[in-house]
Amino acid sequence: ARQGPKYRKRSDIEAERVERYLKEQAEDKKRQEENRLKRLAELREIKKPVEPAPAATAEVEELPVHEELETDGASAMSAVEVTKRLRVIGEPIRLFGETDHDRWLRP
């Protein structure tokens, strides 16, 4: 046999639906916050500053700075040298939409 009332008020049904919805939203928010904290921890781990080796620092000092180089449109510093210099100073190797000439100007 069936237990409980035969008929239910629509307001009671709606109240139960809202309660379930709010509970799901709270769980989702908690899960999103946990994921955000986990991503932040991963980013902190990735972004830890790496001290350049003394040899790498000396190598960068030997490379000429871009102001001293020719500016006739062709870069005197090779792409490999630019990449090394950017890595040593902790800059991204290439920014979105950046040309080779823009990369050369950055270090």
C-alpha positions as CSV (number, residue, x, y, z in Angstrom):
1,A,0.0,0.0,0.0
2,R,1.0,3.5,-0.6
3,Q,2.1,5.7,2.2
4,G,1.8,9.5,2.5
5,P,-0.8,11.8,1.1
6,K,-2.5,10.9,-2.2
7,Y,-2.1,14.4,-3.5
8,R,0.7,16.9,-3.0
9,K,0.6,20.7,-3.2
10,R,2.4,22.2,-6.0
11,S,4.1,24.6,-3.6
12,D,5.5,21.6,-1.6
13,I,6.9,20.1,-4.8
14,E,8.4,23.4,-5.8
15,A,10.0,23.9,-2.4
16,E,11.6,20.4,-2.6
17,R,12.9,21.2,-6.1
18,V,14.4,24.5,-4.9
19,E,16.0,22.8,-1.9
20,R,17.6,20.2,-4.2
21,Y,18.8,22.9,-6.6
22,L,20.4,24.9,-3.8
23,K,22.1,21.9,-2.4
24,E,23.5,21.0,-5.8
25,Q,24.7,24.6,-6.3
26,A,26.4,24.6,-3.0
27,E,28.2,21.3,-3.8
28,D,29.2,22.6,-7.3
29,K,30.6,25.8,-5.7
30,K,32.6,23.8,-3.2
31,R,33.9,21.6,-5.9
32,Q,34.9,24.6,-8.1
33,E,36.6,26.2,-5.2
34,E,38.6,23.0,-4.5
35,N,39.6,22.8,-8.2
36,R,40.6,26.5,-8.2
37,L,42.8,26.0,-5.1
38,K,44.3,22.9,-6.7
39,R,45.1,24.8,-9.9
40,L,46.6,27.7,-8.0
41,A,48.8,25.3,-6.1
42,E,49.9,23.7,-9.4
43,L,50.6,27.2,-10.9
44,R,52.6,28.2,-7.9
45,E,54.6,25.0,-8.3
46,I,55.2,25.7,-12.0
47,K,55.9,29.4,-11.5
48,K,58.6,28.9,-8.9
49,P,61.4,31.2,-9.9
50,V,64.4,29.2,-11.2
51,E,67.7,30.7,-10.3
52,P,69.9,30.8,-13.4
53,A,73.1,28.9,-13.2
54,P,76.2,31.1,-13.0
55,A,77.4,29.9,-16.4
56,A,74.0,30.9,-17.9
57,T,74.3,34.4,-16.4
58,A,77.8,34.8,-17.8
59,E,76.6,33.6,-21.2
60,V,73.9,36.3,-21.2
61,E,76.4,39.0,-20.3
62,E,78.5,38.0,-23.3
63,L,75.5,38.4,-25.7
64,P,75.2,41.9,-27.0
65,V,72.2,43.9,-26.0
66,H,69.8,44.8,-28.8
67,E,70.5,48.6,-28.6
68,E,74.1,47.9,-29.6
69,L,73.1,45.8,-32.6
70,E,72.4,46.8,-36.1
71,T,68.8,48.0,-36.6
72,D,68.7,47.7,-40.4
73,G,65.6,45.3,-40.1
74,A,67.6,42.1,-39.8
75,S,68.3,41.0,-36.3
76,A,71.9,40.2,-35.5
77,M,70.9,38.0,-32.6
78,S,69.8,34.5,-33.7
79,A,66.5,33.1,-32.6
80,V,68.3,30.6,-30.4
81,E,70.1,33.4,-28.6
82,V,66.9,35.3,-28.1
83,T,65.3,32.2,-26.7
84,K,68.2,31.6,-24.3
85,R,68.1,35.2,-23.1
86,L,64.3,35.1,-22.6
87,R,64.6,31.9,-20.6
88,V,67.3,33.3,-18.4
89,I,65.3,36.4,-17.5
90,G,62.2,34.3,-16.9
91,E,60.1,35.8,-19.8
92,P,57.8,33.7,-22.0
93,I,59.5,32.6,-25.1
94,R,56.8,33.9,-27.4
95,L,53.7,36.1,-26.6
96,F,50.5,35.7,-28.5
97,G,50.7,37.6,-31.8
98,E,54.3,38.5,-31.3
99,T,56.6,38.6,-34.3
100,D,60.3,37.5,-34.3
101,H,61.3,41.1,-34.4
102,D,59.1,41.9,-31.3
103,R,60.8,38.9,-29.5
104,W,64.2,40.3,-30.4
105,L,63.3,43.7,-29.0
106,R,62.1,42.3,-25.7
107,P,65.3,41.1,-24.0
